Amino acid sequence: MSATLQIERCPETGICSIIRADNTKVDLMPDEVAAIAAAAGKSDDVRAIVSGSDESFAAKLSSAELAQIAQQLA
């Protein structure tokens, strides 16, 4: 699986930015990052968590991108 998303986590705040190749992005709060780590392996749950911040961004995520998010934030 190639990494199609750029995922950056701020060490000071814990806020995580997920950026797609088309430069659209979503910022996740530390509690959302923790929820994704807890939901690892459940792509529907990961999508639902991201959807809480940006529904249209979450709707565009492929299954490979959801897996990448879960893996990198686990």
HELIX and SHEET records of a PDB file:
HELIX    1   1 PRO A   30  ALA A   38  1                                   9    
HELIX    2   2 SER A   43  SER A   51  1                                   9    
HELIX    3   3 GLU A   55  ALA A   59  1                                   5    
HELIX    4   4 SER A   63  LEU A   73  1                                  11    
SHEET    1   A 3 GLN A   6  ARG A   9  0                                        
SHEET    2   A 3 CYS A  16  ILE A  19 -1                                        
SHEET    3   A 3 LYS A  25  LEU A  28 -1                                        
END                                                                             
